[in-house]
């Protein structure tokens, strides 16, 4: 088994540190959003949006998705609704509510 070069380990560690810092920066902005009242502080929302956008790499390249047909859009909508229902069931189950109670409520 070949030993890794110390330089590559250092680069990997720096990359992990940069990623962790980015996640922390995003978490800080999102946490601040939780304390804002959108109607009372629209400037705070704008500042949070600016903070998040400043974390994006520059230049930013956006590649459009290929066009989808009506059947595919319908299928995606069904899958989305199914996932949302399952997520609601999972959240309820983790809250100590039984599956039967959740199904009865839905």
Backbone as XML, in Angstrom:
<?xml version="1.0"?>
<chain id="A" units="angstrom">
  <residue number="1" name="UNK">
    <atom name="N" x="0.840" y="-1.176" z="0.000"/>
    <atom name="CA" x="0.000" y="0.000" z="0.000"/>
    <atom name="C" x="0.888" y="1.242" z="0.000"/>
  </residue>
  <residue number="2" name="UNK">
    <atom name="N" x="0.624" y="2.125" z="-0.926"/>
    <atom name="CA" x="1.440" y="3.330" z="-1.051"/>
    <atom name="C" x="1.053" y="4.350" z="0.016"/>
  </residue>
  <residue number="3" name="UNK">
    <atom name="N" x="2.073" y="4.992" z="0.561"/>
    <atom name="CA" x="1.814" y="6.043" z="1.540"/>
    <atom name="C" x="1.395" y="7.309" z="0.809"/>
  </residue>
  <residue number="4" name="UNK">
    <atom name="N" x="0.472" y="8.013" z="1.406"/>
    <atom name="CA" x="0.063" y="9.306" z="0.841"/>
    <atom name="C" x="1.129" y="10.350" z="1.149"/>
  </residue>
  <residue number="5" name="UNK">
    <atom name="N" x="1.307" y="11.228" z="0.212"/>
    <atom name="CA" x="2.261" y="12.313" z="0.415"/>
    <atom name="C" x="1.702" y="13.273" z="1.456"/>
  </residue>
  <residue number="6" name="UNK">
    <atom name="N" x="2.540" y="13.795" z="2.344"/>
    <atom name="CA" x="2.062" y="14.743" z="3.349"/>
    <atom name="C" x="1.393" y="15.962" z="2.733"/>
  </residue>
  <residue number="7" name="UNK">
    <atom name="N" x="1.891" y="16.394" z="1.570"/>
    <atom name="CA" x="1.295" y="17.560" z="0.928"/>
    <atom name="C" x="-0.159" y="17.306" z="0.568"/>
  </residue>
  <residue number="8" name="UNK">
    <atom name="N" x="-0.478" y="16.113" z="0.035"/>
    <atom name="CA" x="-1.851" y="15.834" z="-0.359"/>
    <atom name="C" x="-2.743" y="15.769" z="0.878"/>
  </residue>
  <residue number="9" name="UNK">
    <atom name="N" x="-2.214" y="15.267" z="1.996"/>
    <atom name="CA" x="-2.991" y="15.259" z="3.237"/>
    <atom name="C" x="-3.254" y="16.681" z="3.718"/>
  </residue>
  <residue number="10" name="UNK">
    <atom name="N" x="-2.245" y="17.554" z="3.586"/>
    <atom name="CA" x="-2.424" y="18.956" z="3.972"/>
    <atom name="C" x="-3.472" y="19.631" z="3.101"/>
  </residue>
  <residue number="11" name="UNK">
    <atom name="N" x="-3.415" y="19.371" z="1.793"/>
    <atom name="CA" x="-4.395" y="19.963" z="0.880"/>
    <atom name="C" x="-5.798" y="19.455" z="1.199"/>
  </residue>
  <residue number="12" name="UNK">
    <atom name="N" x="-5.892" y="18.160" z="1.502"/>
    <atom name="CA" x="-7.185" y="17.584" z="1.842"/>
    <atom name="C" x="-7.707" y="18.202" z="3.140"/>
  </residue>
  <residue number="13" name="UNK">
    <atom name="N" x="-6.848" y="18.370" z="4.120"/>
    <atom name="CA" x="-7.261" y="18.971" z="5.383"/>
    <atom name="C" x="-7.718" y="20.415" z="5.178"/>
  </residue>
  <residue number="14" name="UNK">
    <atom name="N" x="-6.981" y="21.160" z="4.360"/>
    <atom name="CA" x="-7.376" y="22.538" z="4.072"/>
    <atom name="C" x="-8.714" y="22.587" z="3.340"/>
  </residue>
  <residue number="15" name="UNK">
    <atom name="N" x="-8.915" y="21.659" z="2.431"/>
    <atom name="CA" x="-10.184" y="21.595" z="1.710"/>
    <atom name="C" x="-11.335" y="21.295" z="2.665"/>
  </residue>
  <residue number="16" name="UNK">
    <atom name="N" x="-11.129" y="20.342" z="3.569"/>
    <atom name="CA" x="-12.163" y="20.020" z="4.560"/>
    <atom name="C" x="-12.430" y="21.205" z="5.484"/>
  </residue>
  <residue number="17" name="UNK">
    <atom name="N" x="-11.391" y="21.905" z="5.857"/>
    <atom name="CA" x="-11.554" y="23.071" z="6.727"/>
    <atom name="C" x="-12.331" y="24.176" z="6.018"/>
  </residue>
  <residue number="18" name="UNK">
    <atom name="N" x="-12.019" y="24.401" z="4.747"/>
    <atom name="CA" x="-12.734" y="25.427" z="3.980"/>
    <atom name="C" x="-14.200" y="25.059" z="3.837"/>
  </residue>
  <residue number="19" name="UNK">
    <atom name="N" x="-14.484" y="23.785" z="3.592"/>
    <atom name="CA" x="-15.873" y="23.329" z="3.467"/>
    <atom name="C" x="-16.607" y="23.477" z="4.803"/>
  </residue>
  <residue number="20" name="UNK">
    <atom name="N" x="-15.956" y="23.119" z="5.876"/>
    <atom name="CA" x="-16.582" y="23.263" z="7.194"/>
    <atom name="C" x="-16.856" y="24.729" z="7.509"/>
  </residue>
  <residue number="21" name="UNK">
    <atom name="N" x="-15.943" y="25.619" z="7.142"/>
    <atom name="CA" x="-16.151" y="27.050" z="7.366"/>
    <atom name="C" x="-17.322" y="27.561" z="6.542"/>
  </residue>
  <residue number="22" name="UNK">
    <atom name="N" x="-17.443" y="27.110" z="5.295"/>
    <atom name="CA" x="-18.561" y="27.498" z="4.446"/>
    <atom name="C" x="-19.882" y="27.046" z="5.052"/>
  </residue>
  <residue number="23" name="UNK">
    <atom name="N" x="-19.919" y="25.808" z="5.528"/>
    <atom name="CA" x="-21.148" y="25.303" z="6.172"/>
    <atom name="C" x="-21.489" y="26.132" z="7.414"/>
  </residue>
  <residue number="24" name="UNK">
    <atom name="N" x="-20.480" y="26.515" z="8.174"/>
    <atom name="CA" x="-20.713" y="27.333" z="9.363"/>
    <atom name="C" x="-21.240" y="28.711" z="8.985"/>
  </residue>
  <residue number="25" name="UNK">
    <atom name="N" x="-20.682" y="29.295" z="7.926"/>
    <atom name="CA" x="-21.146" y="30.606" z="7.466"/>
    <atom name="C" x="-22.612" y="30.540" z="7.044"/>
  </residue>
  <residue number="26" name="UNK">
    <atom name="N" x="-22.968" y="29.499" z="6.318"/>
    <atom name="CA" x="-24.362" y="29.325" z="5.893"/>
    <atom name="C" x="-25.256" y="29.127" z="7.112"/>
  </residue>
  <residue number="27" name="UNK">
    <atom name="N" x="-24.821" y="28.320" z="8.049"/>
    <atom name="CA" x="-25.612" y="28.084" z="9.263"/>
    <atom name="C" x="-25.820" y="29.379" z="10.041"/>
  </residue>
  <residue number="28" name="UNK">
    <atom name="N" x="-24.803" y="30.213" z="10.094"/>
    <atom name="CA" x="-24.935" y="31.496" z="10.795"/>
    <atom name="C" x="-25.993" y="32.381" z="10.133"/>
  </residue>
  <residue number="29" name="UNK">
    <atom name="N" x="-25.971" y="32.450" z="8.802"/>
    <atom name="CA" x="-26.949" y="33.280" z="8.088"/>
    <atom name="C" x="-28.358" y="32.727" z="8.311"/>
  </residue>
  <residue number="30" name="UNK">
    <atom name="N" x="-28.507" y="31.409" z="8.204"/>
    <atom name="CA" x="-29.823" y="30.797" z="8.389"/>
    <atom name="C" x="-30.308" y="30.991" z="9.826"/>
  </residue>
  <residue number="31" name="UNK">
    <atom name="N" x="-29.420" y="30.892" z="10.796"/>
    <atom name="CA" x="-29.808" y="31.116" z="12.190"/>
    <atom name="C" x="-30.288" y="32.548" z="12.399"/>
  </residue>
  <residue number="32" name="UNK">
    <atom name="N" x="-29.620" y="33.490" z="11.750"/>
    <atom name="CA" x="-30.052" y="34.880" z="11.854"/>
    <atom name="C" x="-31.418" y="35.084" z="11.215"/>
  </residue>
  <residue number="33" name="UNK">
    <atom name="N" x="-31.704" y="34.331" z="10.159"/>
    <atom name="CA" x="-33.015" y="34.439" z="9.513"/>
    <atom name="C" x="-34.139" y="34.051" z="10.472"/>
  </residue>
  <residue number="34" name="UNK">
    <atom name="N" x="-33.862" y="33.090" z="11.339"/>
    <atom name="CA" x="-34.876" y="32.628" z="12.280"/>
    <atom name="C" x="-35.309" y="33.697" z="13.266"/>
  </residue>
  <residue number="35" name="UNK">
    <atom name="N" x="-34.488" y="34.701" z="13.469"/>
    <atom name="CA" x="-34.818" y="35.761" z="14.423"/>
    <atom name="C" x="-35.465" y="36.966" z="13.759"/>
  </residue>
  <residue number="36" name="UNK">
    <atom name="N" x="-35.549" y="36.945" z="12.416"/>
    <atom name="CA" x="-36.094" y="38.097" z="11.697"/>
    <atom name="C" x="-37.594" y="37.958" z="11.486"/>
  </residue>
  <residue number="37" name="UNK">
    <atom name="N" x="-38.271" y="39.048" z="11.565"/>
    <atom name="CA" x="-39.688" y="39.123" z="11.193"/>
    <atom name="C" x="-39.723" y="39.795" z="9.827"/>
  </residue>
  <residue number="38" name="UNK">
    <atom name="N" x="-40.076" y="39.034" z="8.748"/>
    <atom name="CA" x="-39.969" y="39.592" z="7.392"/>
    <atom name="C" x="-40.708" y="40.905" z="7.203"/>
  </residue>
  <residue number="39" name="UNK">
    <atom name="N" x="-41.881" y="41.041" z="7.788"/>
    <atom name="CA" x="-42.635" y="42.282" z="7.594"/>
    <atom name="C" x="-42.017" y="43.430" z="8.367"/>
  </residue>
  <residue number="40" name="UNK">
    <atom name="N" x="-41.429" y="43.131" z="9.515"/>
    <atom name="CA" x="-40.867" y="44.187" z="10.360"/>
    <atom name="C" x="-39.451" y="44.575" z="9.932"/>
  </residue>
  <residue number="41" name="UNK">
    <atom name="N" x="-38.711" y="43.642" z="9.317"/>
    <atom name="CA" x="-37.311" y="43.910" z="8.991"/>
    <atom name="C" x="-36.955" y="43.415" z="7.588"/>
  </residue>
  <residue number="42" name="UNK">
    <atom name="N" x="-37.519" y="44.048" z="6.533"/>
    <atom name="CA" x="-37.178" y="43.600" z="5.179"/>
    <atom name="C" x="-35.703" y="43.819" z="4.851"/>
  </residue>
  <residue number="43" name="UNK">
    <atom name="N" x="-35.076" y="44.801" z="5.468"/>
    <atom name="CA" x="-33.655" y="45.042" z="5.224"/>
    <atom name="C" x="-32.827" y="43.872" z="5.750"/>
  </residue>
  <residue number="44" name="UNK">
    <atom name="N" x="-33.254" y="43.264" z="6.846"/>
    <atom name="CA" x="-32.542" y="42.103" z="7.390"/>
    <atom name="C" x="-32.602" y="40.919" z="6.449"/>
  </residue>
  <residue number="45" name="UNK">
    <atom name="N" x="-33.752" y="40.728" z="5.804"/>
    <atom name="CA" x="-33.904" y="39.650" z="4.830"/>
    <atom name="C" x="-32.994" y="39.916" z="3.628"/>
  </residue>
  <residue number="46" name="UNK">
    <atom name="N" x="-32.977" y="41.161" z="3.168"/>
    <atom name="CA" x="-32.100" y="41.520" z="2.045"/>
    <atom name="C" x="-30.633" y="41.308" z="2.408"/>
  </residue>
  <residue number="47" name="UNK">
    <atom name="N" x="-30.270" y="41.644" z="3.631"/>
    <atom name="CA" x="-28.887" y="41.449" z="4.076"/>
    <atom name="C" x="-28.533" y="39.964" z="4.122"/>
  </residue>
  <residue number="48" name="UNK">
    <atom name="N" x="-29.470" y="39.137" z="4.580"/>
    <atom name="CA" x="-29.227" y="37.693" z="4.629"/>
    <atom name="C" x="-29.073" y="37.131" z="3.223"/>
  </residue>
  <residue number="49" name="UNK">
    <atom name="N" x="-29.919" y="37.603" z="2.299"/>
    <atom name="CA" x="-29.806" y="37.149" z="0.913"/>
    <atom name="C" x="-28.442" y="37.537" z="0.339"/>
  </residue>
  <residue number="50" name="UNK">
    <atom name="N" x="-28.022" y="38.762" z="0.600"/>
    <atom name="CA" x="-26.715" y="39.227" z="0.121"/>
    <atom name="C" x="-25.589" y="38.385" z="0.737"/>
  </residue>
  <residue number="51" name="UNK">
    <atom name="N" x="-25.714" y="38.059" z="2.017"/>
    <atom name="CA" x="-24.689" y="37.248" z="2.692"/>
    <atom name="C" x="-24.576" y="35.868" z="2.061"/>
  </residue>
  <residue number="52" name="UNK">
    <atom name="N" x="-25.733" y="35.257" z="1.765"/>
    <atom name="CA" x="-25.710" y="33.931" z="1.145"/>
    <atom name="C" x="-25.139" y="34.000" z="-0.273"/>
  </residue>
  <residue number="53" name="UNK">
    <atom name="N" x="-25.547" y="34.999" z="-1.034"/>
    <atom name="CA" x="-25.040" y="35.125" z="-2.401"/>
    <atom name="C" x="-23.544" y="35.394" z="-2.428"/>
  </residue>
  <residue number="54" name="UNK">
    <atom name="N" x="-23.039" y="36.075" z="-1.405"/>
    <atom name="CA" x="-21.600" y="36.359" z="-1.370"/>
    <atom name="C" x="-20.784" y="35.089" z="-1.119"/>
  </residue>
  <residue number="55" name="UNK">
    <atom name="N" x="-21.429" y="34.026" z="-0.611"/>
    <atom name="CA" x="-20.718" y="32.773" z="-0.368"/>
    <atom name="C" x="-20.559" y="31.937" z="-1.639"/>
  </residue>
  <residue number="56" name="UNK">
    <atom name="N" x="-21.307" y="32.271" z="-2.697"/>
    <atom name="CA" x="-21.212" y="31.523" z="-3.947"/>
    <atom name="C" x="-19.893" y="31.821" z="-4.641"/>
  </residue>
  <residue number="57" name="UNK">
    <atom name="N" x="-19.321" y="30.810" z="-5.279"/>
    <atom name="CA" x="-18.080" y="31.053" z="-6.008"/>
    <atom name="C" x="-18.335" y="31.970" z="-7.199"/>
  </residue>
  <residue number="58" name="UNK">
    <atom name="N" x="-17.330" y="32.757" z="-7.542"/>
    <atom name="CA" x="-17.446" y="33.668" z="-8.678"/>
    <atom name="C" x="-16.402" y="33.289" z="-9.706"/>
  </residue>
  <residue number="59" name="UNK">
    <atom name="N" x="-16.661" y="33.267" z="-10.968"/>
    <atom name="CA" x="-17.969" y="33.486" z="-11.581"/>
    <atom name="C" x="-18.852" y="32.258" z="-11.405"/>
  </residue>
  <residue number="60" name="UNK">
    <atom name="N" x="-20.128" y="32.475" z="-11.422"/>
    <atom name="CA" x="-21.102" y="31.407" z="-11.260"/>
    <atom name="C" x="-21.634" y="31.019" z="-12.628"/>
  </residue>
  <residue number="61" name="UNK">
    <atom name="N" x="-21.569" y="29.745" z="-12.949"/>
    <atom name="CA" x="-22.061" y="29.244" z="-14.224"/>
    <atom name="C" x="-23.297" y="28.413" z="-13.952"/>
  </residue>
  <residue number="62" name="UNK">
    <atom name="N" x="-24.407" y="28.774" z="-14.584"/>
    <atom name="CA" x="-25.662" y="28.037" z="-14.412"/>
    <atom name="C" x="-25.970" y="27.332" z="-15.717"/>
  </residue>
  <residue number="63" name="UNK">
    <atom name="N" x="-26.096" y="26.009" z="-15.642"/>
    <atom name="CA" x="-26.425" y="25.237" z="-16.827"/>
    <atom name="C" x="-27.911" y="24.899" z="-16.790"/>
  </residue>
  <residue number="64" name="UNK">
    <atom name="N" x="-28.653" y="25.279" z="-17.829"/>
    <atom name="CA" x="-30.081" y="24.971" z="-17.832"/>
    <atom name="C" x="-30.318" y="23.474" z="-18.036"/>
  </residue>
  <residue number="65" name="UNK">
    <atom name="N" x="-31.396" y="22.983" z="-17.447"/>
    <atom name="CA" x="-31.774" y="21.593" z="-17.641"/>
    <atom name="C" x="-32.444" y="21.441" z="-18.999"/>
  </residue>
  <residue number="66" name="UNK">
    <atom name="N" x="-32.375" y="20.248" z="-19.572"/>
    <atom name="CA" x="-33.059" y="20.062" z="-20.848"/>
    <atom name="C" x="-34.575" y="20.175" z="-20.652"/>
  </residue>
  <residue number="67" name="UNK">
    <atom name="N" x="-35.303" y="20.521" z="-21.710"/>
    <atom name="CA" x="-36.748" y="20.657" z="-21.569"/>
    <atom name="C" x="-37.382" y="19.324" z="-21.165"/>
  </residue>
  <residue number="68" name="UNK">
    <atom name="N" x="-38.411" y="19.405" z="-20.354"/>
    <atom name="CA" x="-39.117" y="18.205" z="-19.902"/>
    <atom name="C" x="-40.503" y="18.185" z="-20.534"/>
  </residue>
  <residue number="69" name="UNK">
    <atom name="N" x="-40.993" y="16.985" z="-20.777"/>
    <atom name="CA" x="-42.334" y="16.894" z="-21.339"/>
    <atom name="C" x="-43.367" y="16.905" z="-20.209"/>
  </residue>
  <residue number="70" name="UNK">
    <atom name="N" x="-44.630" y="17.020" z="-20.570"/>
    <atom name="CA" x="-45.709" y="17.116" z="-19.584"/>
    <atom name="C" x="-45.788" y="15.865" z="-18.716"/>
  </residue>
  <residue number="71" name="UNK">
    <atom name="N" x="-45.555" y="14.699" z="-19.322"/>
    <atom name="CA" x="-45.604" y="13.440" z="-18.563"/>
    <atom name="C" x="-44.537" y="13.429" z="-17.465"/>
  </residue>
  <residue number="72" name="UNK">
    <atom name="N" x="-43.328" y="13.868" z="-17.802"/>
    <atom name="CA" x="-42.241" y="13.876" z="-16.818"/>
    <atom name="C" x="-42.530" y="14.878" z="-15.702"/>
  </residue>
  <residue number="73" name="UNK">
    <atom name="N" x="-43.059" y="16.043" z="-16.049"/>
    <atom name="CA" x="-43.399" y="17.036" z="-15.031"/>
    <atom name="C" x="-44.472" y="16.486" z="-14.096"/>
  </residue>
  <residue number="74" name="UNK">
    <atom name="N" x="-45.446" y="15.781" z="-14.636"/>
    <atom name="CA" x="-46.500" y="15.175" z="-13.825"/>
    <atom name="C" x="-45.915" y="14.115" z="-12.897"/>
  </residue>
  <residue number="75" name="UNK">
    <atom name="N" x="-45.004" y="13.302" z="-13.424"/>
    <atom name="CA" x="-44.365" y="12.263" z="-12.620"/>
    <atom name="C" x="-43.565" y="12.879" z="-11.475"/>
  </residue>
  <residue number="76" name="UNK">
    <atom name="N" x="-42.807" y="13.924" z="-11.760"/>
    <atom name="CA" x="-42.014" y="14.596" z="-10.722"/>
    <atom name="C" x="-42.922" y="15.168" z="-9.642"/>
  </residue>
  <residue number="77" name="UNK">
    <atom name="N" x="-44.058" y="15.736" z="-10.040"/>
    <atom name="CA" x="-45.008" y="16.275" z="-9.066"/>
    <atom name="C" x="-45.544" y="15.164" z="-8.165"/>
  </residue>
  <residue number="78" name="UNK">
    <atom name="N" x="-45.836" y="13.994" z="-8.734"/>
    <atom name="CA" x="-46.322" y="12.869" z="-7.931"/>
    <atom name="C" x="-45.260" y="12.389" z="-6.951"/>
  </residue>
  <residue number="79" name="UNK">
    <atom name="N" x="-44.039" y="12.285" z="-7.428"/>
    <atom name="CA" x="-42.946" y="11.847" z="-6.550"/>
    <atom name="C" x="-42.743" y="12.856" z="-5.425"/>
  </residue>
  <residue number="80" name="UNK">
    <atom name="N" x="-42.801" y="14.133" z="-5.748"/>
    <atom name="CA" x="-42.638" y="15.181" z="-4.746"/>
    <atom name="C" x="-43.709" y="15.085" z="-3.671"/>
  </residue>
  <residue number="81" name="UNK">
    <atom name="N" x="-44.948" y="14.879" z="-4.078"/>
    <atom name="CA" x="-46.042" y="14.746" z="-3.111"/>
    <atom name="C" x="-45.855" y="13.506" z="-2.252"/>
  </residue>
  <residue number="82" name="UNK">
    <atom name="N" x="-45.406" y="12.414" z="-2.860"/>
    <atom name="CA" x="-45.172" y="11.184" z="-2.110"/>
    <atom name="C" x="-44.075" y="11.372" z="-1.064"/>
  </residue>
  <residue number="83" name="UNK">
    <atom name="N" x="-42.989" y="12.016" z="-1.473"/>
    <atom name="CA" x="-41.889" y="12.273" z="-0.532"/>
    <atom name="C" x="-42.357" y="13.177" z="0.601"/>
  </residue>
  <residue number="84" name="UNK">
    <atom name="N" x="-43.150" y="14.189" z="0.272"/>
    <atom name="CA" x="-43.660" y="15.099" z="1.302"/>
    <atom name="C" x="-44.543" y="14.345" z="2.300"/>
  </residue>
  <residue number="85" name="UNK">
    <atom name="N" x="-45.395" y="13.450" z="1.793"/>
    <atom name="CA" x="-46.247" y="12.660" z="2.702"/>
    <atom name="C" x="-45.401" y="11.767" z="3.595"/>
  </residue>
  <residue number="86" name="UNK">
    <atom name="N" x="-44.401" y="11.114" z="3.017"/>
    <atom name="CA" x="-43.538" y="10.229" z="3.802"/>
    <atom name="C" x="-42.737" y="11.017" z="4.831"/>
  </residue>
  <residue number="87" name="UNK">
    <atom name="N" x="-42.303" y="12.210" z="4.470"/>
    <atom name="CA" x="-41.557" y="13.044" z="5.413"/>
    <atom name="C" x="-42.447" y="13.446" z="6.580"/>
  </residue>
  <residue number="88" name="UNK">
    <atom name="N" x="-43.704" y="13.766" z="6.285"/>
    <atom name="CA" x="-44.631" y="14.126" z="7.358"/>
    <atom name="C" x="-44.838" y="12.947" z="8.291"/>
  </residue>
  <residue number="89" name="UNK">
    <atom name="N" x="-44.965" y="11.761" z="7.725"/>
    <atom name="CA" x="-45.115" y="10.561" z="8.563"/>
    <atom name="C" x="-43.867" y="10.325" z="9.415"/>
  </residue>
  <residue number="90" name="UNK">
    <atom name="N" x="-42.694" y="10.527" z="8.835"/>
    <atom name="CA" x="-41.447" y="10.310" z="9.574"/>
    <atom name="C" x="-41.302" y="11.309" z="10.715"/>
  </residue>
  <residue number="91" name="UNK">
    <atom name="N" x="-41.627" y="12.584" z="10.447"/>
    <atom name="CA" x="-41.535" y="13.590" z="11.517"/>
    <atom name="C" x="-42.500" y="13.252" z="12.650"/>
  </residue>
  <residue number="92" name="UNK">
    <atom name="N" x="-43.685" y="12.832" z="12.299"/>
    <atom name="CA" x="-44.668" y="12.488" z="13.331"/>
    <atom name="C" x="-44.207" y="11.280" z="14.134"/>
  </residue>
  <residue number="93" name="UNK">
    <atom name="N" x="-43.633" y="10.302" z="13.460"/>
    <atom name="CA" x="-43.165" y="9.096" z="14.159"/>
    <atom name="C" x="-42.051" y="9.429" z="15.135"/>
  </residue>
  <residue number="94" name="UNK">
    <atom name="N" x="-41.191" y="10.357" z="14.741"/>
    <atom name="CA" x="-40.106" y="10.738" z="15.634"/>
    <atom name="C" x="-40.605" y="11.568" z="16.809"/>
  </residue>
  <residue number="95" name="UNK">
    <atom name="N" x="-41.779" y="12.087" z="16.698"/>
    <atom name="CA" x="-42.355" y="12.877" z="17.780"/>
    <atom name="C" x="-43.079" y="12.011" z="18.804"/>
  </residue>
  <residue number="96" name="UNK">
    <atom name="N" x="-43.014" y="10.701" z="18.665"/>
    <atom name="CA" x="-43.655" y="9.805" z="19.622"/>
    <atom name="C" x="-45.079" y="9.436" z="19.241"/>
  </residue>
  <residue number="97" name="UNK">
    <atom name="N" x="-45.522" y="9.854" z="18.059"/>
    <atom name="CA" x="-46.857" y="9.528" z="17.595"/>
    <atom name="C" x="-46.775" y="8.238" z="16.789"/>
  </residue>
  <residue number="98" name="UNK">
    <atom name="N" x="-47.731" y="7.328" z="16.978"/>
    <atom name="CA" x="-47.693" y="6.070" z="16.241"/>
    <atom name="C" x="-48.093" y="6.302" z="14.795"/>
  </residue>
  <residue number="99" name="UNK">
    <atom name="N" x="-47.699" y="5.375" z="13.933"/>
    <atom name="CA" x="-48.013" y="5.472" z="12.504"/>
    <atom name="C" x="-49.529" y="5.473" z="12.287"/>
  </residue>
  <residue number="100" name="UNK">
    <atom name="N" x="-50.240" y="4.645" z="13.031"/>
    <atom name="CA" x="-51.693" y="4.570" z="12.890"/>
    <atom name="C" x="-52.348" y="5.914" z="13.215"/>
  </residue>
  <residue number="101" name="UNK">
    <atom name="N" x="-51.853" y="6.563" z="14.251"/>
    <atom name="CA" x="-52.391" y="7.876" z="14.600"/>
    <atom name="C" x="-52.135" y="8.883" z="13.486"/>
  </residue>
  <residue number="102" name="UNK">
    <atom name="N" x="-50.941" y="8.801" z="12.894"/>
    <atom name="CA" x="-50.598" y="9.718" z="11.811"/>
    <atom name="C" x="-51.486" y="9.479" z="10.593"/>
  </residue>
  <residue number="103" name="UNK">
    <atom name="N" x="-51.657" y="8.205" z="10.218"/>
    <atom name="CA" x="-52.484" y="7.863" z="9.064"/>
    <atom name="C" x="-53.932" y="8.296" z="9.308"/>
  </residue>
  <residue number="104" name="UNK">
    <atom name="N" x="-54.410" y="8.106" z="10.528"/>
    <atom name="CA" x="-55.780" y="8.510" z="10.847"/>
    <atom name="C" x="-55.934" y="10.025" z="10.743"/>
  </residue>
  <residue number="105" name="UNK">
    <atom name="N" x="-54.906" y="10.754" z="11.098"/>
    <atom name="CA" x="-54.969" y="12.213" z="11.043"/>
    <atom name="C" x="-54.906" y="12.730" z="9.609"/>
  </residue>
  <residue number="106" name="UNK">
    <atom name="N" x="-54.193" y="11.996" z="8.756"/>
    <atom name="CA" x="-54.041" y="12.427" z="7.366"/>
    <atom name="C" x="-55.286" y="12.036" z="6.634"/>
  </residue>
</chain>
